[in-house]
Amino acid sequence: MYQWRKFEFFEEKYGGKSSIPEDVTAGKIECCSSGRGKVVIGCDDGTVSLLDRGLKFNFSFQSHSSSVLFLQHLKQRNFLVTVGEDEQISPQQSAMCLKVFDLDKMQSEGTSAITPDCIGILRIFTNQFPEANITSFLVLEEAPPILLIAIGLDNGCIYCIKGDIARERITRFKLQVDNVSDKSHSSITGLGFKVDGQALQLFAVTPDSVSMFSLHNQPPRRQTLDQIGCNFNGVTMSDRSELILGRPEAVYFYEVDGRGPCWAFEGEKKFVGWFRGYLLCVIADQRTGKDTFNVYDLKNRLIAHSLVVKEVSHMLCEWGNIILIMTDKSTLCIGEKDMESKLDMLFKKNLYTVAINLVQSQQADAAATAEVLRKYGDHLYSKQDYDEAMAQYISTIGHLEPSYVIQKFLDAQRIHNLTNYLEKLHEKGLASKDHTTLLLNCYTKLKDVEKLNVFIKSEDGAGEHKFDVETAIRVCRAANYHEHAMYVAKKAGRHELYLKILLEDLGRYEEALQYISSLEPSQAGVTVKEYGKILIEHKPVKTIEILMRLCTEDGESTRSGSSSSAYLTMLPSPVDFLNIFIHHPPSLMDFLEKYTDRVKDSPAQVEIHNTLLELYLSNDLNFPSISQASNGVDHTIKARSGSLVIPKAESKLKPSAARNDTYKERDCMERREKGLRLLESAWPSDLEQPLYDVDLAIILCEMNAFKEGLLYLYEKMKLYKEVIACYMQSQDHEGLIACCKRLGDSGKGGDPSLWVDLLNYFGELGEDCSKEVKDVLTYIERDDILPPIIVLQTLSRNPCLTLSVIKDYIARKLEQESKLIEEDRRAIEKYQEDTLTMRKEIQDLRTNARIFQLSKCTACTFTLDLPAVHFMCMHSFHQRCLGDNEKECPECAPEYRSVLETKRSLEQNSKDEDRFFQQVKSSRDGFSVIAEYFGKGIISKTSNGSTGTGRSGGTSSSSGF
């Protein structure tokens, strides 16, 4: 005991000067109990007093008429169970009674006195349970309202009462501690209940033995645990339901299976108690004759408090304090200090191990424990005990900021400790990216490949989560541990980082391509987009093969040559990979050609054709052979004295450069042929629009001076004038005339105005083109496209042309015009004669009488009789044959009506200006159209008045007829 350290973890409350209130009766205190925030005191005069916090008097009442021997305040219900003496009713009945009071139900007695409601009174001794002196008392609360009361007697028996006392539904049974054969009986000095699930045990202590009864067995089974016992007040129960016995030589602990640990504390144990994991003992010191109150922390092997006290009569615990009641009714309240105060006390003495054990034994929160460990670590660090300090810091992981520890061990000499701390940090999954970086740097600085392998290639699978993948890869790459970086990237499924190491650091292009081929199509597509530029530069052929597999999948549909559009829309489009060919257009052209050969109905065929056209028509498409050759020339050029000197080897390079130029020119021609084939094949005759952007194609052809493509596009779009403009720009007269022959034939849907443009071109050419002009005039004359005067005016602008060019043409046109004039003259004479005849007939009708000599009706051919009707057209009819229509001749009326309808139609057409101008515009001879309108007598009617007059006059004339 003297080897245990003493500390003042407890302190006296209320200044150490407190006592039982004067309101408590002057009788002797027989028993005490605590619970539910009250201290209950029973006296020898039968009164029970209740005290509040701070031992302040609350109230008292008379529970028994004589003396209160035992009492217990229940925890689950606010009940008070007392055992005391009452008035003896008869000599046969014992005066010892057990009462149960309900402290929540008060009833007044007189004016000021109040007493709790007594809900049950029970005589302890009966005929079956003979009377004896009660030495111990204990109540176990089972499921309410069931109570199990154990009463120890001085004859070695235990009377047990179980049931609902308030309703008098109880059972009694007796337990015998000593054997029946033993004549000497020992008093029961202590009792204790242990509840373990459905098992219920009762400990019974006598001065000579420790027994245990299994009450869940019927009948209860007794088991002797030890052949030593203890006296009164030396028995208590721990918070783990262990039986504790205090004997002069030691303190003993008992479990259900026998004696447990033993603690050798010298001195007579007057009182033994248990408080929050502490062992409480009032020990009589035989040398000094004084009593000492000790509080033992058994887990940490220290004395938490020690105090010399007066003679103690009772010890109990309430309000978080230990209460000692002395024989002189003075009291001593001792309370535990807070954890911070206790730790400060230990820190001042540098007792860090004690502080750690203390916080761990009292189950303090992890943050408080970590703080103690941190201070201990700081203490060890200041003593330069770095290994032990790091052991403490490691225990704080999860609560202490890692940077606090890391900055202490950044010195190169303590890198092993830092490595250990960072490893533990990663094992617990609390490491950040910076911690991973630092740990890997430690491994690389220590050249500890074995630990690096363990950290990176841990087989337990935890490596996927215990560090940041990107950070680990970055640090390993920086330290040239490329294999480790690749392992991490592959294990974590970071394909892009794996390929980045292969391509950028190691240059293992073949392996990178194999890795991409092994990936899922979606993942392979992503990686190719990111690293395709490098792969195309070094392995173009195999890269294109991978792209073909990604974009076509080599499915059955593609093999058969008829891939469904629904299937193709699920695959990557070649357009998605165009950016990787930015510096390698030949490879792009190869890729797109292979794709279009295999896939005929790609959803992105317009974009693909546009790209192919741009590649085919480009004049400066770079090729590896050319660039390598140029690089070779540059390497042979040396600078001397500020000027460039070309060595003799240049003469050998000139034929090579010439061959390259020849190859480039031949390749350009081949590509243009492909471009023209693409323009034609991608615009089938059954499609209105081509499978490429027409405007873009025209721009490309113009930018790269691709005449054949322009001519095809313009002709396909029926832009014939642009077609001949191309020929004119290149001064290809033969092709120009041939084009006009093909496109200017109106009989085949051509545009005859092309010959007019062609004639204007030659008229403004400024050079001798007599042969071409004669050919043009042949077609202009054949189709009568232009009047001769316009032809003469157009060709007169070319000073290099002579009259002989158009002499024959003019002669033929004059001869034709002469024939036309003659025909017109004869037609005029005929019309004049007809007009004169008509005038004479009209005059005759107006001035001379008309003799009707018809004798038969024109309609019925019968003999004409009266009434008859005669018309000026010399037709006669019976009146009955005419019916109601007597104003016009039935024979001549249809012809007359057709004339009127024609006139009316012409008048309506004269109001349609759009039709008039359309006819003038579409006619080769607009003057003839205008003359025709004049000839119809439409345009001459210029005023409404004259028109109306003419119309009315014509009508009256007709009516007259």
Order of alpha helices (4+ residues) and beta strands (2+ residues): beta-beta-beta-beta-beta-beta-beta-beta-beta-beta-beta-beta-beta-beta-beta-beta-beta-beta-beta-beta-beta-beta-beta-beta-beta-beta-beta-beta-beta-beta-alpha-alpha-alpha-alpha-alpha-alpha-alpha-alpha-alpha-alpha-alpha-alpha-alpha-alpha-alpha-alpha-alpha-alpha-alpha-beta-beta-alpha-alpha-alpha-alpha-alpha-alpha-alpha-alpha-alpha-beta-beta-alpha-alpha-alpha-alpha-alpha
